[in-house]
Amino acid sequence: MSPIVYNEGMMVSAATLTGAAGEHHVMSQLLRRGLIAALAPAGVPNCDIVVTDDIGDRLCAVQVKTRNNLGSDGGWHMRKKHEGLDSPSLFYCFVDFGDDEEAAPVTWVVPAPVVARALSECHQAWLAQPGKKGQQRNDNDMRRLLPAYDHLGVDEYRAGWLSPYLEAWGALQQPRGPG
């Protein structure tokens, strides 16, 4: 894929196209499972897709994070704000398109409280470790959701911690209790 697509004088980045492809992949998976799913209006800060059932009994929001097989850690870019997004009706769909356009996408469907806790605990563990030159690390707004935090020594988030969420589309189909 070329890094930039030209359309009537406007440039669209490859990252924008990858993100849109991830959202449409998730929409397809939800619709195939009989859920009503619609893209949220542009500019909605914490939701890409709104989901309900055919009679409106269930409603949840989905934020999609998409990656190609770039970088060495296999993770997704997140921000400090995601540590505070812990609504039980918010889910993340972490889509990995791999490194081959012919490969089938892989998706982890993770409840927001799980993501918030993992980001917070693992970022704190990262801050507590010295940097490459032995210096104290500087805090910042960037976070990474990784499939393995073995390098940080946080037992709960070692390799395989995301496995229960792999293609866990059923989590979005569970009845929601009264809020």
C-alpha positions in Angstrom: 0.0 0.0 0.0 1.4 3.4 -0.9 1.7 5.8 2.0 -0.5 8.5 0.5 -3.5 8.4 -1.8 -4.3 11.4 -3.9 -8.0 12.3 -4.4 -9.0 15.5 -6.0 -5.9 17.3 -4.6 -6.4 16.0 -1.1 -4.0 13.6 0.6 -5.2 10.7 2.7 -2.6 9.0 4.8 -2.2 5.2 4.9 -2.9 5.3 8.7 -6.3 6.9 8.0 -7.1 4.2 5.5 -5.9 1.5 7.8 -8.1 2.9 10.6 -11.1 3.1 8.4 -10.5 -0.5 7.2 -10.4 -1.6 10.9 -13.7 0.1 11.6 -15.4 -1.5 8.6 -14.0 -4.9 9.5 -15.5 -4.6 13.0 -18.8 -3.3 11.6 -18.9 -6.3 9.3 -18.3 -8.7 12.2 -21.0 -7.1 14.3 -23.6 -7.0 11.5 -22.9 -10.7 10.6 -23.7 -11.6 14.2 -27.1 -9.9 14.0 -26.2 -6.7 16.0 -27.2 -3.3 14.8 -24.0 -1.3 14.4 -23.4 2.2 13.0 -20.4 4.4 12.7 -20.5 7.2 15.3 -20.4 10.7 13.9 -17.0 12.1 13.1 -15.4 13.8 16.1 -17.0 11.6 18.8 -14.0 11.3 21.1 -14.3 7.9 22.6 -16.5 5.9 20.3 -16.2 4.7 16.7 -19.2 2.4 16.5 -22.5 2.4 18.4 -24.0 -1.1 18.9 -27.5 -2.3 19.9 -29.7 -5.3 19.3 -32.8 -5.4 17.1 -35.2 -4.2 19.8 -32.8 -1.8 21.5 -32.4 -3.8 24.7 -28.6 -3.5 24.6 -26.4 -0.6 23.8 -22.7 -0.4 23.9 -19.9 1.7 22.3 -16.9 0.4 20.5 -13.6 2.1 19.9 -11.5 0.5 17.2 -7.7 0.5 17.2 -6.1 -0.9 14.1 -2.5 -1.9 13.2 -0.5 -3.4 10.4 2.5 -5.5 11.4 4.7 -2.5 11.9 7.1 -2.1 14.8 8.5 -4.8 17.0 6.2 -4.8 20.0 2.9 -5.8 18.3 1.0 -3.2 20.2 -1.5 -0.3 19.6 -1.1 3.4 20.3 -3.1 4.6 23.2 -3.1 7.7 25.4 -3.3 8.6 29.1 -7.1 9.3 28.7 -7.7 5.6 28.0 -6.7 4.8 31.6 -9.8 6.7 32.7 -12.3 5.2 30.2 -13.6 2.3 32.2 -17.3 2.2 31.4 -18.7 -1.3 31.4 -20.6 -0.5 28.2 -17.4 0.6 26.3 -15.3 -2.0 24.4 -12.2 -1.9 22.4 -11.7 -3.9 19.2 -7.9 -4.2 18.6 -7.6 -5.2 14.9 -4.3 -6.5 13.6 -4.1 -6.7 9.8 -0.7 -8.4 9.9 2.0 -7.8 7.3 0.3 -9.2 4.3 -2.8 -7.8 2.5 -3.9 -11.3 1.9 -3.9 -12.3 5.6 -7.1 -12.5 7.5 -7.5 -9.8 10.2 -7.3 -10.8 13.8 -9.3 -9.0 16.5 -9.3 -8.8 20.3 -12.6 -7.6 21.8 -11.6 -6.2 25.2 -13.9 -4.4 27.8 -12.7 -0.9 28.6 -12.2 -1.5 32.3 -9.6 -4.3 31.4 -7.8 -1.9 29.0 -7.8 1.0 31.5 -6.4 -1.2 34.3 -3.7 -2.8 32.0 -2.6 0.6 30.7 -2.4 2.2 34.1 -0.6 -0.7 35.8 1.9 -1.3 33.0 2.6 2.4 32.5 3.4 2.7 36.2 5.7 -0.3 36.0 7.4 1.3 33.0 7.9 4.5 34.9 9.4 2.6 37.9 12.1 1.0 35.7 15.2 3.0 34.8 15.6 4.2 31.2 18.3 2.9 28.8 21.0 5.0 30.4 19.8 4.4 34.0 17.9 7.6 34.2 14.5 8.2 35.7 11.9 7.9 32.9 9.7 11.0 32.2 6.0 10.6 32.3 4.1 11.4 29.1 0.6 11.0 27.6 1.5 8.1 25.3 0.7 4.5 26.2 1.0 1.2 24.3 -1.4 -1.7 24.7 0.8 -4.7 24.2 0.1 -8.4 23.8 2.9 -9.1 26.2 4.4 -6.9 29.0 7.0 -9.5 30.0 9.8 -6.9 29.9 8.1 -5.0 32.7 7.7 -8.0 35.0 3.9 -7.5 35.6 2.8 -11.1 35.9 -0.9 -10.4 35.1 0.1 -9.0 31.7 2.6 -11.5 30.4 2.4 -13.1 27.0 -1.0 -14.6 26.4 -2.9 -12.2 28.7 -5.0 -11.1 25.7 -5.9 -14.6 24.6 -9.3 -14.7 26.3 -10.3 -11.7 24.2 -9.3 -13.1 20.8 -12.3 -12.9 18.5 -14.5 -12.6 21.6 -17.4 -11.1 19.7 -19.9 -12.7 22.1 -18.9 -10.1 24.8 -20.8 -7.5 22.7 -23.9 -9.7 22.5 -24.2 -10.2 26.3 -27.3 -8.7 27.9 -26.6 -5.4 29.7 -28.0 -5.1 33.2 -30.0 -2.0 34.2 -27.6 0.9 34.4 
